[in-house]
């Protein structure tokens, strides 16, 4: 009789132990999965926001470079005005986080020194389009945009982020 009483208790105890282990594994699995997914989602959102911020700052820099090139091509604007804008552009580029590791200041100085392409004054008077000035500037802006997108892609594929 004692044997019969012990066996069901032992079976119930071992079954309860197994059930507790399964519940704890399931519970921890449920808690970990959403947390991991949430972490991945937050990291992806951070990368996307960082890319959008960098691209919007790059758009501001582009507008400043277009205005600088327009001043360079203008016959009526004093050189001091253009040089002041060039200093502002270099300061602005120095504050963009995506450009800290890149040699942006040297590239900007090269643009200021060497980019002498100006569209005809007649085309500006007809269309009012300042964006036809400059060549090197547009190549460099395209390169910086690709670099920002590449940085996002590389950070998405890295395992340590």
N, C-alpha and C positions, 0 to 999 in steps of 0.2 A: 504494500500500500504506500509506503514512503517513496518507493521508487517511482510509482506512477504519478505521485503528486509532484515530485521533483522534475520529472521529464517535461511535463507541460510548462512548468515555470521556467525551466532552462530554455525551452524552445521559444517561449514568449520573450524571455530576456534577450536571447540572441537575435530573434527577429526584430525586437525593438531597437537593439543596438545597430543592426544593419539598416533599419528604417531611419534611425537618427543620422547615420552616416550619409545615406542617400539624400535626406532632406538638407543636411548641412552642405553637401556638395552642390545640390541643386540651388540652394539659397545663395551660396557664394558665387556660383556660376551666374545666377540672375543679377546679383549685385555687380559683379565684375564686368559682364558684357555691356550693359548700358554705360557704365563708367568709361570703359575703353572706347566705346563708340562715341560717347560724348567728348572724350579727350581728342579723338581723331577729328571729330566735327569741329571742335573749337580750334584745333591747330590749322585745319583747312580754312576756316573762316578768317583766322589771323593772317594766314598767307595771302588770301584773297584781298583782305583789307589793306595789307601792307603793299601789295601790288597796285591796288587802286590809288592809294596815297602817293606812291612813287610816280605813277603815271600822271596823276593830276599835278604834282609838283613839276614834273617834266613838261607838262603842257604850259604851265606858268613860265618856265624857263624858255620854252619855245617862243612864247609871245614876246618875251623880253629880247630874245635873240633876233626875232623878226624886226622889232622896233629898232634895235641897234643897227642891223644891216640897212634898214631904211634911212637911218640917220647918216650912216656911212655913205650911202649913195646920193644923199641929198646935197645939192649945191649950196643951199642956204643955211644949213645948220652948222654952228660952230663946233670945232673939234672937241672943245672942253665938255660940251653936252654929251657927246658920244662917249668920251672917256669916263665920265661920271656914270653913265649907264653900264659901261663895261665893268666898272668896279662893283656896282650893285649886282650884276649878273654873277660875278665870281663869288661874292658873298652869299648870294642865294644858293648857288650850286654847292657851296661848302656846307650849308645847313641841311641838305637833302641826305637822309640816312642811307639811301640806296647807293649813293655815290662815294661814301667814305673810303671804300677800298679801291676805288677806281681812280685813275689819274685825270680827273675831270678838269682841274685847274690848268694843267699843262695843255689839255686839248682845247679848252676855251681860249687860252692865250694864243695857241696856234691858229685858231679860227680868226681871232682878232687881228693877228699879224698877216695871215696869208689869204683869207677869203675876200677877194676883191670883185667878185662877180656882181654886176648890177644890171638889172633889166633896163630897157630903154625908158627914158623919161616919158616918152609918148605913150608907151603901153601903160605906165602907171597913171598918167592923166586920163587915159581912156577907160581903164578898168578900176583903178583905185586899189589894185591888188599889190600889197607890199610883199607877199610871199613868193614873188618871182625873183627876188634878190637872194644872192648867196647860193653856193653849191656845197662847199665843205660843211657848212652849218647843217644842211639837211641830211647829209650822209652821217654826220656825227650824231644827230638826234635820232635817226633810225637805228644806229648802232646801240645807243643808250636804251632805246625802247626794247630792242631784242635782249639786251643784257638784263633788264628788269624782268622780262618774261622768263628768261632762262633761269634767273635766280629763283623764281617761284617754282619752276619745274624741278630744279635740282633740290629745293627744300622739300618738295612733295615726295620725291623719291628717296630721300635720305632716311636711314633707319634710326638715327639717333635723335631726330626731332620729336 
